[in-house]
Amino acid sequence: MRSTIWLSYDLGVNGDYEGLYSWLDGQGAKECGSSVAFLKYTHDGDLLSALREDIQTAISLDKRSRIYVIHDRKGRYVFGRRKSAPWEGFGENGDDEEDLGDVL
């Protein structure tokens, strides 16, 4: 089976980017901005299971490694998990009400 996917990756400062880039190049991936790749991934069986196994074989990962896959209009982490966004707290989120003081 062949699936169209996008990968977002963050392997940390000392991550195995050489292994990842070698794997992405072998897959014929296209660059889509900082730490995002687009590819048509050929696999047998379940996409996420096959992708996870393939990546683990090709790349050295540690507890800080994060790889997120988007396919069929859905996304999920195949390695790692979500962390706090650097933009949290910068925008208005509707929780703060204007203090009008006492109204007579």
N, C-alpha and C positions, 0 to 999 in steps of 0.2 A: 504494500500500500504506500501511497505517496501523499504526504500532508504538507500544506503550506503553513509555515509557522514564523513567528517573530520571537527572537530571544533577547532578553535584556539581562545583562550580566554585571556583577560587581564581585570581583574576586579579592578585593582588599589590596593593600599596598604591595604585599609580597606574594600575590596570587600567581598561579601558573598561566599567565597570559600567553606565553609561547605555545603551550599545549593547547589552549583554547583556540588561538588564532590558527594553528596548524589544523585542528579539527574543523573549524569553520571554513577554511580554505579548501579542505578536502571535500566538504559538503557543497561547495560552490556558492556559499553565502554572499549576500550583498550587504554593504555597510548602510545603515539607516540612521546615522547620528551617533553621538557619544554613547558607547556601550550598548548598542542595539544592532541586531543583525536580522536579515530576512533570508529564509531558505526554504527549499522544497525538500523535506526530509523523507527518505525511503525507509520503511520499517515493516516488520511483521508483527501482528497482534496489536495490543494496546499501545498507542502513541507515547503516552507519558512513561510507561514502564520501559519501553524500548529506548526512548531518549535518555532516560535516567541511567540505564545500564551502559549505553554507548558513551555518554559523557564521563561516567565514573571510570571507564576503562581508558579513556584518552587523556583525562585531565586530573592533576593532583588537586584535590579540594580539601579545605579545612573548615572549621566551624564558622568562619566569617564569610565563606563563599556563598553568594546568592545568584541563582539563575532562575529567571521568570520566563515562562513560555506563554505566548498568546496564540490560540488557534480556535477556529470555529466560533469566533466572537466571544471567547471566554479566555480567562487567564488564570494561571496559578504558579506557585513556586514549585520547581522540581528539586531545588536545593535551597536551603535557608528559609527565611521568613521576612515579613515586613518589619521595618523599623520606623521610628519617628521621622517624619518628613522635616527637612531643614526649613521649610516655609511655615511650619506651624506657629501660630501666634502673630503672624504678620497681617492677616486680613481680618475683616469683620465677620464674625460668625453668627451674629444675631443674639448672642447670650448677654451682651452688655446693654443695659437699658440706660437711657439718659436720666440723670438725677435732676429732677425739676424742683426739688426742695418741697417744703410744705405749701400746699395750695389752700388759700383761705376761701 
